[in-house]
Amino acid sequence: MIAEAAFVLTAINVEHQVTRNLALDENGQPAAVPRFTGPWRLSVPTTEAAFAGNQLSTYWRENTNLSKRPRESPAVDSGLFGALGFMLVIWALPLLQEWTLYDWRGAGIMAARAVTEGEWWRTITALTLHADIGHIMGNSLFGILFGSLLARQLGSGLGWLLIVIAAAMANTLNAFSQGDNFRSLGASTATFAALGLLAAVVWRRGYFNNNDWRRSFAPVFAAICLVAFTGIGDANTDVAAHLFGFGCGLLLGFASASLPFSFLNRTNQWLAGGTALALVVTAWWIAL
């Protein structure tokens, strides 16, 4: 407390001194009965006392809840199986492209005109295709990070099912908002969908509600900052897909945050995870 008050006074350029509390009596002699409970004393010049007191009072009033810790966030699972499944899916396609003569990219890329004419499966198959090694490495890193954190909240199965659905929704919106010749690919739409899901779930469950509204909104605000810093790049970056992915993730996260933990059991996780994989396999089956 004394150290924090001294820090505040330093910030506003108020001269002060922190000394050992000698518990002196009215005559300046050591008191028989200590008059102060703390071992330290913060002193300021008399001329600065009123100003310093007012500034410290304002500081404590505005930061009353800083010491309150967020409520415990129970983990459904570690996210390991979901991360492994994600890596298996997106790294299988480069190998298949190398081992076969089939035009996987042409069959699965998100082509706006094709999607608007009914080829819905491209909104899913495009998530598993990448332009180069740097592209897939970046999406692998962020996909594992956001996907694993979401799995701790909703479980690997349900978490990744919602990521696939949100990303497919985002690619659909992107296709209808772009010109007929627009094409895109990559799992970045899914990674930003995972980020939106995570932010909405943590915010909606109120883990930060023991603080004021600004701090309770911190998960969503932090996610928006991440989108701003990582989702907007050069001319080759599909910014619209990132924003649509994040937005669709927010919507599904808000809707799924109220699911009871009894629903997030192992059986339902396996069913949801199997459904997510089935959606990807079915999309590619139709594409081929």
N, C-alpha and C positions, 0 to 999 in steps of 0.2 A: 504493500500500500504506500509506504513512504517513498520507495524507489519509483513507483509509478507517478506519484505526485511531483517528485523532483524532476522526472522526465518532462512532465507537462510544463512546469515552470521554466525549464531550460528551453523548451520549444517556443515559449512566448517571451523569452529574454528577461525573466524576472530573477534578480539576484537572490540566491538562497544558500542555505548551508544545512547539511545533515550532520548531526552530532549525536554522541551517546547521551541518553537521557539519565541525568544524575539525580532526578527526583529531588530538587531543591525545595526548601520551605520558603515562606515569605521573606525571610532574612537572608536568603541566598546560601543557606547552609543545608547539608544533606538532611532530608526529611526522615524522621523516625518511621513514619508510615508513607510509603510511596504514593505520590499524588498522580502518577501517570502509569498506565498499565504497559505501554510499549517500551522497548529498549532503546528506541531511536526518537530523535526530535528533529522536525523540519522548521527552520527559522527563516524569516524574511525581514527586510528592513521595515520599520514602522510605516514609512511613507508608502510602501508597496503592499501593506497587509490587506487593505480593503480590496484592491484590484486582484491580488493573488487569490484571496478567499472567494471572490466572485467567479474567477476563472475556474478554480478547482471545483466549486459547487456545480457549475455548468457542465464541466467534464464528467463528474460522477453521475449527474442526472441523465446525461445523454448516453452513458455507457453502463447503465445499471445492470444490463443483462449480458455484458461481455463474458462474465465468468461462468455463465450457464452453458453447460455442454449439451450438444445435440443428443436427442434420445437414441438409445441403442438401436441399431438397424440389424435385425436378425437375418442371418444368411441362409438361404434355401439350399444352395450347394456351392461348391468352389468354382464352378464354371469350366472345369477342365474338359469334360466330355463335349460340351458345346464348342469350345475352342478347337478341339481336335477335329470335330466334324466339319467346322468351318474351313480349317486348313486343308482337310482332305478334299473337300469339294472344289475350292478355288485353285488348288495346285494340281488337281487331276486333269483339268482342261489343257494346260500347257503340254503335259505329257501326251495326251491324246492327240493334240495337234502335231506333235513331233512324230508319233508312231503311226499315224494314219494319213491318208491323202485327202481326207474329207475336209471341206471348207467349213470348219466349225464356226469361225468368226462370221462368215456370211449368213450362216443359218441361225445364229443366235444373237447377233448384235441388235441393239435397240434402235430400229429404223422407224422414225416417226410415222411415215406414211403407212408402213406395214401394220404398225400397232393400231393406228386409227381405223384401218380397214378390217380389223378383227384378229390380227395375229398377237393375241394377248400374251402368249408364252414368251415372247421376246422380252417382256418386262421382267422376267425371272432369269432367263438364260443369259441375258446381258450382264447380270450381276456376277457371273462366274468367268467372264472373259476379261482379259487385260491387254494393254498395248505393249508393254515391255516388262523387264524384270524389276525396274524401279517402281513401276506402277503397282505390280502385285506385292512387292515387298512392303510398300507404304500401306496398302490396304490390309495386308496381313497384320501388321503391327497395330494399327488403330482398331481393326476388327476384333482382335484378341482382347485388347484393352477394354473397349467399351462393351463388347459382348460378355466378357467375364464379369465385369462389374454389374451388368444387368442381370446376369444369371444368379448372382448373389441375392438379388431382390425377387426375381420371379422364377428362378430355376433355369437350367440350360435348355430344356425342351421347350417350355412355353416362351422363354426369352427369345430364342432363335426363330420360333414360328412367327412371333410378332414382328421380328426384324425382317423376315422374308416378306410378310404381308405388307408391312409399311413401305418397304423398298419397292415392291411391285406397284403399289398405289402411287408412289412418287414417280416412278418411271412412266406410268400411265398419264399422270398429270403433265409430266414433262413432254411426252409425245404430242399431246393435244395442244400444248402451248407453243410448240416450235414449228418451223416450216417443214414441208414434206420431205426435204432432202436431209434433215437433221438425223445424225446417227451418234450413238454414244455406247460406252461399255465400261465395265468396272464395278467393283464391290463398294466403291466409296459412297454410293447412294445408301447402301445397307449400313455402312459404318456411321453415317450421320443419322440414319433412322435409329440405330442403337443408342446414339448419344441423346436424341430427343426422347426416346423411351425412358432411358435412365433418369434424365433430369425431371421428367414429369412424374415418374413413380416416386422418387425421393421427395420431391416437393409436395405431391398430393398426399403422401402418407404422413406428412407433418413432422419429420424428424427434427426440423429446426424451429418448430412453432413455439418453443419455450423462449425464443427471442422475439424482437419486434418484427413487423411485416417485412422490412427490408432484408433482414438476415434470414427470415423464413423463405424468401424468394431466391436465396443465394444459389441453390442448385440450378435453377433455370437461367439465372443471370450468368453463372459460370459457363454453362453450356453455350449460351449465345456468344460469349466471348471466344470460346473455342471455335465456333463456326466462323466467326469473323476473322480469326487468325489463321485457321487451317483450311477453311472451305472456299476461300477466294484466292485464286492463283493467277496463272498466266492465261493467254488466249485459249489454250487447250483444256482449261479446267471447265467442267460442266457445272457452273455455279448454280444454275436452276435446279439441277438434280440434287445437289447438296441441300439447298434450301427446302425443296419439296420433301426430301428424305427426312430432314430434321422436323419439319412441320407435321408430316404424317406420323412420325415417331412420337411427337408430343401428344397428338390426338389419341393414339392407341395407348400410350402410357397413362394418360389421364383416365381413360376408360378402364384399364386393367389394374390400376393401383388399388382399387377397393376389393379386389378378389381376396377371399379369406385364405389364410395360410393352410387351412385344411384342404383346400382345393389344389394346392401346390405340392401334392404328394408325389411319390416316386412313380406310381402307375401313370398318373396324368402327365408327368414329365416325359416318360417314354412315349406315350401316345402323341403328345405334341411334337416332340423331336422327330418321331417317325413321320408325322404329317409334313413337317418342314422339309425333310429329305425327299418325301414322296412328291411334293410340289416341284422341287428342282428336277427330279428324275422324269416326272411326267412332262414337264415343260420341254426338256430336251428330247424326250421320246417323240413328242408331237413335232418338234422342230426338225428332226431327222427323217 
